[in-house]
Amino acid sequence: MFGHNAREAKSIFNAGLLKTFGKLSEPDIARIDGRPEQLIVELVELYDWNEEFAKQKTEAFELKLSIGENSATNELPVGAGS
């Protein structure tokens, strides 16, 4: 996901995580370390979502970040993904 300016992209990713997924703590963010596949693991554990639903939420989050939408840092709707 991270291109030319990896450090800035990772910072944006992490800031978005804190605002989008409120149950994630600083230690969770450190474990995720900008890795979408680890975000899926954390979402399954913390939100009790199934893996496919967590993957969809992660992809939606990444898409919003990639197109620069300010809404990427807003809460994503929580559905019954379990």
N, CA and C atoms as an extended XYZ file, in Angstrom:
246
Properties=species:S:1:pos:R:3:atomname:S:1:resname:S:1:resid:I:1 pbc="F F F"
N         0.817       -1.197        0.000 N   MET     1
C         0.000        0.000        0.000 CA  MET     1
C         0.855        1.253        0.000 C   MET     1
N         1.994        1.202        0.633 N   PHE     2
C         2.792        2.396        0.792 CA  PHE     2
C         3.745        2.563       -0.371 C   PHE     2
N         3.723        3.742       -0.981 N   GLY     3
C         4.560        3.998       -2.144 CA  GLY     3
C         5.751        4.853       -1.801 C   GLY     3
N         5.900        5.942       -2.575 N   HIS     4
C         7.071        6.796       -2.513 CA  HIS     4
C         7.372        7.297       -1.100 C   HIS     4
N         6.399        7.864       -0.453 N   ASN     5
C         6.634        8.418        0.871 CA  ASN     5
C         6.033        7.485        1.931 C   ASN     5
N         6.703        6.378        2.144 N   ALA     6
C         6.179        5.315        3.008 CA  ALA     6
C         5.929        5.778        4.434 C   ALA     6
N         6.794        6.571        4.972 N   ARG     7
C         6.639        7.012        6.361 CA  ARG     7
C         5.374        7.848        6.533 C   ARG     7
N         5.141        8.776        5.607 N   GLU     8
C         3.946        9.619        5.683 CA  GLU     8
C         2.684        8.782        5.467 C   GLU     8
N         2.723        7.856        4.521 N   ALA     9
C         1.570        7.000        4.248 CA  ALA     9
C         1.234        6.151        5.470 C   ALA     9
N         2.254        5.617        6.107 N   LYS    10
C         2.041        4.797        7.298 CA  LYS    10
C         1.436        5.634        8.426 C   LYS    10
N         1.896        6.862        8.559 N   SER    11
C         1.370        7.770        9.571 CA  SER    11
C        -0.110        8.070        9.316 C   SER    11
N        -0.463        8.309        8.057 N   ILE    12
C        -1.853        8.576        7.691 CA  ILE    12
C        -2.705        7.336        7.960 C   ILE    12
N        -2.180        6.176        7.583 N   PHE    13
C        -2.870        4.910        7.818 CA  PHE    13
C        -3.151        4.737        9.306 C   PHE    13
N        -2.135        4.924       10.121 N   ASN    14
C        -2.281        4.741       11.567 CA  ASN    14
C        -3.247        5.747       12.176 C   ASN    14
N        -3.173        7.009       11.747 N   ALA    15
C        -4.093        8.024       12.265 CA  ALA    15
C        -5.529        7.687       11.882 C   ALA    15
N        -5.705        7.222       10.673 N   GLY    16
C        -7.032        6.814       10.228 CA  GLY    16
C        -7.574        5.647       11.028 C   GLY    16
N        -6.689        4.717       11.376 N   LEU    17
C        -7.106        3.572       12.188 CA  LEU    17
C        -7.661        4.017       13.522 C   LEU    17
N        -6.964        4.920       14.165 N   LEU    18
C        -7.390        5.394       15.481 CA  LEU    18
C        -8.771        6.035       15.427 C   LEU    18
N        -9.038        6.765       14.360 N   LYS    19
C       -10.316        7.464       14.249 CA  LYS    19
C       -11.429        6.584       13.704 C   LYS    19
N       -11.081        5.620       12.873 N   THR    20
C       -12.089        4.788       12.219 CA  THR    20
C       -12.515        3.612       13.075 C   THR    20
N       -11.558        2.977       13.689 N   PHE    21
C       -11.830        1.778       14.476 CA  PHE    21
C       -11.530        2.089       15.934 C   PHE    21
N       -12.523        2.598       16.639 N   GLY    22
C       -12.355        3.115       17.983 CA  GLY    22
C       -11.870        2.131       19.032 C   GLY    22
N       -12.037        0.842       18.796 N   LYS    23
C       -11.591       -0.137       19.781 CA  LYS    23
C       -10.094       -0.410       19.697 C   LYS    23
N        -9.442        0.046       18.631 N   LEU    24
C        -8.002       -0.174       18.497 CA  LEU    24
C        -7.243        0.747       19.444 C   LEU    24
N        -6.316        0.185       20.176 N   SER    25
C        -5.484        0.968       21.095 CA  SER    25
C        -4.133        1.246       20.441 C   SER    25
N        -3.340        2.048       21.086 N   GLU    26
C        -1.986        2.331       20.583 CA  GLU    26
C        -1.165        1.041       20.428 C   GLU    26
N        -1.217        0.116       21.397 N   PRO    27
C        -0.485       -1.144       21.197 CA  PRO    27
C        -1.008       -1.948       19.996 C   PRO    27
N        -2.340       -1.901       19.768 N   ASP    28
C        -2.904       -2.572       18.597 CA  ASP    28
C        -2.345       -1.967       17.315 C   ASP    28
N        -2.313       -0.638       17.276 N   ILE    29
C        -1.790        0.079       16.096 CA  ILE    29
C        -0.328       -0.299       15.873 C   ILE    29
N         0.429       -0.400       16.944 N   ALA    30
C         1.844       -0.782       16.821 CA  ALA    30
C         1.975       -2.194       16.252 C   ALA    30
N         1.099       -3.104       16.680 N   ARG    31
C         1.129       -4.476       16.148 CA  ARG    31
C         0.751       -4.501       14.671 C   ARG    31
N        -0.232       -3.690       14.298 N   ILE    32
C        -0.681       -3.628       12.906 CA  ILE    32
C         0.436       -3.085       12.015 C   ILE    32
N         1.101       -2.032       12.484 N   ASP    33
C         2.285       -1.471       11.816 CA  ASP    33
C         2.089       -1.255       10.315 C   ASP    33
N         0.922       -0.741        9.942 N   GLY    34
C         0.669       -0.425        8.538 CA  GLY    34
C         0.339       -1.615        7.661 C   GLY    34
N         0.159       -2.786        8.256 N   ARG    35
C        -0.093       -4.015        7.484 CA  ARG    35
C        -1.588       -4.349        7.476 C   ARG    35
N        -2.221       -4.229        6.322 N   PRO    36
C        -3.657       -4.528        6.240 CA  PRO    36
C        -4.013       -5.937        6.706 C   PRO    36
N        -3.161       -6.920        6.424 N   GLU    37
C        -3.470       -8.291        6.835 CA  GLU    37
C        -3.502       -8.414        8.360 C   GLU    37
N        -2.681       -7.631        9.055 N   GLN    38
C        -2.702       -7.636       10.520 CA  GLN    38
C        -3.908       -6.866       11.042 C   GLN    38
N        -4.334       -5.834       10.306 N   LEU    39
C        -5.543       -5.106       10.689 CA  LEU    39
C        -6.734       -6.064       10.692 C   LEU    39
N        -6.815       -6.930        9.699 N   ILE    40
C        -7.906       -7.894        9.632 CA  ILE    40
C        -7.907       -8.770       10.881 C   ILE    40
N        -6.742       -9.255       11.273 N   VAL    41
C        -6.628      -10.094       12.471 CA  VAL    41
C        -7.132       -9.340       13.700 C   VAL    41
N        -6.720       -8.103       13.837 N   GLU    42
C        -7.127       -7.298       15.006 CA  GLU    42
C        -8.630       -7.030       14.997 C   GLU    42
N        -9.202       -6.744       13.818 N   LEU    43
C       -10.637       -6.472       13.739 CA  LEU    43
C       -11.457       -7.705       14.098 C   LEU    43
N       -11.015       -8.865       13.651 N   VAL    44
C       -11.697      -10.110       14.001 CA  VAL    44
C       -11.690      -10.295       15.515 C   VAL    44
N       -10.538      -10.047       16.120 N   GLU    45
C       -10.408      -10.246       17.564 CA  GLU    45
C       -11.185       -9.211       18.375 C   GLU    45
N       -11.025       -7.939       18.054 N   LEU    46
C       -11.612       -6.879       18.878 CA  LEU    46
C       -13.099       -6.663       18.638 C   LEU    46
N       -13.527       -6.786       17.376 N   TYR    47
C       -14.922       -6.524       17.053 CA  TYR    47
C       -15.758       -7.797       16.943 C   TYR    47
N       -15.102       -8.940       17.043 N   ASP    48
C       -15.778      -10.229       16.920 CA  ASP    48
C       -16.464      -10.367       15.557 C   ASP    48
N       -15.811       -9.809       14.521 N   TRP    49
C       -16.299       -9.932       13.152 CA  TRP    49
C       -15.718      -11.199       12.547 C   TRP    49
N       -16.406      -11.754       11.532 N   ASN    50
C       -15.792      -12.864       10.823 CA  ASN    50
C       -14.711      -12.297        9.894 C   ASN    50
N       -13.839      -13.161        9.421 N   GLU    51
C       -12.675      -12.704        8.640 CA  GLU    51
C       -13.080      -11.990        7.354 C   GLU    51
N       -14.091      -12.486        6.672 N   GLU    52
C       -14.517      -11.871        5.409 CA  GLU    52
C       -15.044      -10.456        5.639 C   GLU    52
N       -15.825      -10.259        6.691 N   PHE    53
C       -16.356       -8.928        6.997 CA  PHE    53
C       -15.224       -7.971        7.366 C   PHE    53
N       -14.283       -8.450        8.160 N   ALA    54
C       -13.131       -7.623        8.533 CA  ALA    54
C       -12.307       -7.258        7.301 C   ALA    54
N       -12.182       -8.188        6.382 N   LYS    55
C       -11.455       -7.917        5.129 CA  LYS    55
C       -12.168       -6.843        4.322 C   LYS    55
N       -13.484       -6.905        4.249 N   GLN    56
C       -14.257       -5.886        3.532 CA  GLN    56
C       -14.069       -4.509        4.169 C   GLN    56
N       -14.122       -4.448        5.484 N   LYS    57
C       -13.925       -3.172        6.188 CA  LYS    57
C       -12.514       -2.629        5.947 C   LYS    57
N       -11.530       -3.524        5.943 N   THR    58
C       -10.147       -3.117        5.702 CA  THR    58
C        -9.989       -2.577        4.288 C   THR    58
N       -10.566       -3.257        3.322 N   GLU    59
C       -10.481       -2.809        1.934 CA  GLU    59
C       -11.170       -1.467        1.739 C   GLU    59
N       -12.325       -1.278        2.377 N   ALA    60
C       -13.032        0.003        2.290 CA  ALA    60
C       -12.195        1.118        2.917 C   ALA    60
N       -11.578        0.831        4.035 N   PHE    61
C       -10.711        1.795        4.712 CA  PHE    61
C        -9.536        2.176        3.817 C   PHE    61
N        -8.880        1.178        3.221 N   GLU    62
C        -7.737        1.434        2.337 CA  GLU    62
C        -8.145        2.229        1.107 C   GLU    62
N        -9.307        1.916        0.544 N   LEU    63
C        -9.783        2.631       -0.633 CA  LEU    63
C       -10.002        4.103       -0.318 C   LEU    63
N       -10.633        4.370        0.799 N   LYS    64
C       -10.866        5.762        1.186 CA  LYS    64
C        -9.551        6.497        1.410 C   LYS    64
N        -8.583        5.828        1.992 N   LEU    65
C        -7.275        6.457        2.172 CA  LEU    65
C        -6.601        6.717        0.826 C   LEU    65
N        -6.706        5.758       -0.075 N   SER    66
C        -6.000        5.871       -1.348 CA  SER    66
C        -6.558        6.975       -2.229 C   SER    66
N        -7.861        7.262       -2.096 N   ILE    67
C        -8.426        8.338       -2.906 CA  ILE    67
C        -8.442        9.661       -2.150 C   ILE    67
N        -7.926        9.623       -0.935 N   GLY    68
C        -7.763       10.858       -0.166 CA  GLY    68
C        -9.034       11.407        0.421 C   GLY    68
N       -10.026       10.566        0.605 N   GLU    69
C       -11.264       11.035        1.206 CA  GLU    69
C       -11.053       11.346        2.672 C   GLU    69
N       -11.522       12.505        3.089 N   ASN    70
C       -11.462       12.850        4.511 CA  ASN    70
C       -12.303       11.896        5.339 C   ASN    70
N       -13.308       11.304        4.716 N   SER    71
C       -14.183       10.406        5.465 CA  SER    71
C       -13.479        9.122        5.869 C   SER    71
N       -12.264        8.909        5.374 N   ALA    72
C       -11.530        7.700        5.762 CA  ALA    72
C       -11.251        7.700        7.253 C   ALA    72
N       -11.256        8.859        7.856 N   THR    73
C       -10.990        8.909        9.289 CA  THR    73
C       -12.282        9.005       10.095 C   THR    73
N       -13.421        8.836        9.429 N   ASN    74
C       -14.694        8.789       10.143 CA  ASN    74
C       -15.057        7.345       10.417 C   ASN    74
N       -15.898        7.149       11.366 N   GLU    75
C       -16.309        5.795       11.740 CA  GLU    75
C       -16.993        5.111       10.573 C   GLU    75
N       -16.527        3.924       10.223 N   LEU    76
C       -17.198        3.106        9.225 CA  LEU    76
C       -18.418        2.483        9.872 C   LEU    76
N       -19.496        2.324        9.106 N   PRO    77
C       -20.689        1.704        9.700 CA  PRO    77
C       -20.373        0.295       10.179 C   PRO    77
N       -20.903       -0.040       11.315 N   VAL    78
C       -20.705       -1.371       11.879 CA  VAL    78
C       -21.944       -2.188       11.559 C   VAL    78
N       -21.748       -3.285       10.849 N   GLY    79
C       -22.863       -4.145       10.482 CA  GLY    79
C       -22.792       -5.455       11.220 C   GLY    79
N       -23.726       -6.264       10.948 N   ALA    80
C       -23.761       -7.595       11.565 CA  ALA    80
C       -22.943       -8.541       10.706 C   ALA    80
N       -21.632       -8.458       10.789 N   GLY    81
C       -20.767       -9.256        9.952 CA  GLY    81
C       -20.392      -10.579       10.531 C   GLY    81
N       -20.834      -10.892       11.707 N   SER    82
C       -20.457      -12.162       12.338 CA  SER    82
C       -21.318      -13.273       11.833 C   SER    82
